[in-house]
Amino acid sequence: MSHWHHFRVWRGDADGGELVDYPVEVNEGEVVLDIIHRLQQTEAGDLAVRWNCKAGKCGSCSAEINGRPRLMCMTRMSTFADDEVITVTPLRTFPVIRDLVTDVEYNYVKAREVPAFAPPAGVAPGEYRMQQVDVERSQEFRKCIECYLCQNTCHAVRDHEENKAAFSGPRYLMRIAELDMHPLDAADRRDLAQEDHGLGYCNITKCCTEVCPEHIKITDNAIIPLKERVVDRKYDPIVWLGNKLFRR
């Protein structure tokens, strides 16, 4: 059974644009990405949109739907009222290339700044041995599909362009936490997180966790433990005293 729905889609490029109204037919069981594809086939053949798997695993079709960062392929039309206007806009935090496609290069730059896994000296690949509990601790973070919804909704970068140079955002703080929790990672990443990746910019509002399509507890399980480790290093009086004694 089908019905007609009112869509408003942002059309434009880096120089500007506007919301364009489209009446579009919606069939039972469809998602927002289906409607965007239908618009491409019928009314807006030049509409630019990024997508790939249509299964919620590639992270390509990120957009803002009625102001909330979501994956278009995982947002069912059945969650909206028949008379509700659905507005689809590009991710606000990143520069627009065209229509719903944004330039997410910022994330790739930050990814390159995170040092890779550093195994302990004298242990070759194939000789790594870990307890299962240690593996499970950071396994949750590896579910990340890099849709960048957490990066987009983080107000530290969303509302403050000037922070981008000093702040890596929740996705890459989570990566640092994952490596810092790894029982075989020999690098000390606490100072790196604070000084180079802007851990202090995060005030744990949990907006990143709220929009994660993989339901990763980014704030509770990654960023807060990482903050605790940094605080232990910088402000624990016993650690401070030990540092003073060893410096002598």
C-alpha positions in Angstrom: 0.0 0.0 0.0 1.4 3.4 -1.0 0.8 7.0 -0.1 2.2 10.4 -1.0 4.6 12.2 1.4 6.0 15.7 1.5 9.8 15.8 1.4 12.1 18.9 1.6 15.6 18.2 0.4 18.6 20.6 0.5 19.9 21.3 -3.0 23.0 23.3 -3.6 26.8 23.4 -3.3 29.6 25.2 -1.4 28.4 28.5 -2.7 24.9 28.1 -1.2 21.6 26.4 -1.8 18.0 26.0 -0.5 15.4 23.5 0.5 13.4 22.2 -2.4 9.9 20.7 -1.9 9.1 17.3 -3.5 5.8 15.3 -3.3 6.9 11.7 -3.5 5.2 8.3 -3.4 6.1 6.1 -0.5 5.6 2.3 -0.4 5.2 0.1 2.7 8.5 -1.0 4.2 10.7 1.7 2.6 13.4 3.7 4.2 14.5 7.3 3.5 17.2 6.3 1.1 14.6 4.5 -1.0 12.8 7.8 -1.4 15.9 9.7 -2.2 16.6 7.2 -5.0 13.1 7.6 -6.2 13.6 11.3 -6.4 16.7 10.7 -8.5 14.8 8.5 -10.9 11.7 10.7 -11.3 12.1 14.4 -10.3 15.7 15.2 -9.5 18.1 13.2 -11.7 21.1 15.3 -10.7 20.5 15.0 -6.9 23.9 14.1 -5.4 23.9 11.5 -2.5 26.6 9.2 -1.1 25.6 5.6 -0.4 26.9 2.1 -0.8 25.6 -1.0 1.1 22.1 0.1 2.1 22.4 -2.2 5.0 23.7 0.1 7.8 27.3 -1.2 7.6 29.2 1.2 5.3 28.3 4.5 6.9 28.1 6.3 3.6 24.5 7.6 3.6 24.8 9.9 6.6 22.5 12.9 6.6 20.4 15.0 8.9 16.7 14.0 8.8 14.4 16.5 10.5 17.5 17.9 12.2 18.8 14.6 13.6 22.0 12.9 12.3 21.0 9.5 10.9 21.7 6.9 8.3 19.2 7.3 5.6 19.2 3.5 4.9 18.3 2.8 8.5 15.5 5.4 8.9 12.2 3.7 8.2 9.4 5.8 6.7 7.0 4.0 9.0 8.5 6.1 11.9 7.0 9.3 10.5 3.4 10.4 10.5 1.7 10.4 7.0 1.3 14.2 7.2 4.7 14.9 8.6 7.1 17.0 6.4 10.5 15.2 6.2 13.5 17.5 5.8 16.7 15.9 4.6 19.9 18.0 4.8 23.6 17.3 4.6 25.8 16.8 7.7 26.2 20.3 9.1 29.6 20.0 10.6 31.4 19.3 7.3 31.7 21.5 4.1 29.1 20.8 1.5 30.3 19.5 -1.9 26.9 19.2 -3.5 23.4 18.5 -2.3 23.6 15.8 0.4 27.3 15.0 -0.1 29.8 16.6 2.3 33.6 16.7 2.4 34.6 14.5 5.4 38.4 14.9 4.8 38.7 16.2 8.4 38.1 12.7 9.7 40.8 11.1 7.5 43.3 13.8 8.6 42.5 13.0 12.3 42.7 9.2 11.6 46.3 9.6 10.3 47.3 11.5 13.4 46.5 8.5 15.7 49.7 6.3 16.1 49.1 2.7 15.1 49.1 -0.3 17.4 52.5 -0.7 18.9 53.3 -4.3 20.0 55.8 -4.9 22.8 59.4 -5.4 21.9 60.4 -9.0 21.2 56.8 -10.3 20.5 56.3 -11.2 16.9 52.9 -11.4 15.1 51.4 -14.8 15.9 52.8 -14.7 19.4 50.3 -12.3 20.8 48.5 -13.8 23.9 45.7 -12.1 25.7 43.0 -12.9 28.2 39.5 -13.0 26.7 38.3 -10.4 29.1 40.9 -8.0 27.8 39.8 -8.7 24.2 36.1 -8.1 25.0 36.8 -4.8 26.7 37.6 -2.9 23.5 35.8 -5.2 21.0 32.7 -2.9 21.2 34.7 0.0 19.7 35.6 -2.1 16.6 31.9 -2.1 15.6 32.4 1.5 14.4 31.4 1.9 10.7 32.8 5.4 10.5 29.5 7.1 9.5 30.8 10.2 11.3 27.4 10.9 12.9 29.2 11.2 16.2 31.7 13.7 14.7 28.8 15.6 13.1 26.7 15.9 16.3 29.6 16.8 18.7 29.1 20.4 19.5 32.8 20.9 20.1 33.3 20.8 16.4 29.8 21.4 15.1 29.5 24.8 16.6 33.2 25.8 16.8 35.1 25.5 13.5 38.2 26.8 15.2 38.4 23.7 17.3 39.0 21.3 14.4 42.7 21.8 14.4 43.1 20.8 18.1 40.2 18.4 18.6 39.9 14.9 17.0 36.3 14.3 18.0 34.6 11.2 19.6 35.4 8.8 16.8 39.2 9.1 17.2 39.2 9.6 21.0 37.5 6.2 21.0 40.2 4.8 18.8 42.9 6.1 21.2 40.9 4.6 24.1 40.7 1.3 22.3 44.5 1.2 21.8 45.2 2.4 25.3 43.1 -0.4 26.7 44.8 -3.0 24.5 46.9 -5.3 26.8 49.6 -5.6 24.2 49.9 -2.0 23.1 53.2 -0.6 24.4 52.6 3.0 23.6 51.5 5.5 26.4 48.7 7.4 24.8 47.4 9.4 27.7 49.5 12.6 27.0 48.8 12.2 23.3 45.0 12.2 24.0 45.2 15.3 26.1 47.8 17.4 24.3 47.4 16.4 20.6 43.8 15.2 20.3 42.0 17.6 22.6 40.5 15.2 25.1 39.7 18.2 27.4 37.3 19.7 24.8 34.8 16.9 25.4 32.4 17.6 28.3 30.7 14.2 28.1 27.2 15.4 27.0 26.8 11.9 25.4 25.3 13.4 22.1 27.8 11.1 20.2 26.5 8.0 21.9 22.8 9.0 21.2 23.3 9.1 17.4 25.6 6.0 17.0 23.8 3.5 14.8 25.9 0.7 16.2 24.8 1.6 19.8 28.4 1.9 20.9 28.6 3.6 24.4 31.3 6.0 23.2 31.1 8.3 26.2 30.7 5.8 29.0 33.0 3.1 27.8 35.7 5.0 25.9 36.0 8.7 26.6 35.2 8.7 30.4 37.7 5.9 31.1 40.3 7.7 28.9 39.7 10.9 30.9 40.2 9.0 34.1 43.5 7.6 33.0 44.7 11.1 32.0 43.5 12.6 35.3 45.4 9.8 37.2 48.5 10.7 35.3 48.3 14.5 35.8 46.6 15.0 39.2 46.9 11.9 41.3 49.1 13.0 44.3 50.9 9.7 44.6 51.8 9.7 40.9 52.8 13.4 41.2 55.1 12.7 44.2 56.6 9.7 42.4 57.4 11.8 39.3 59.1 14.4 41.5 61.2 11.8 43.3 62.3 10.0 40.1 63.2 13.3 38.4 65.8 13.8 41.2 
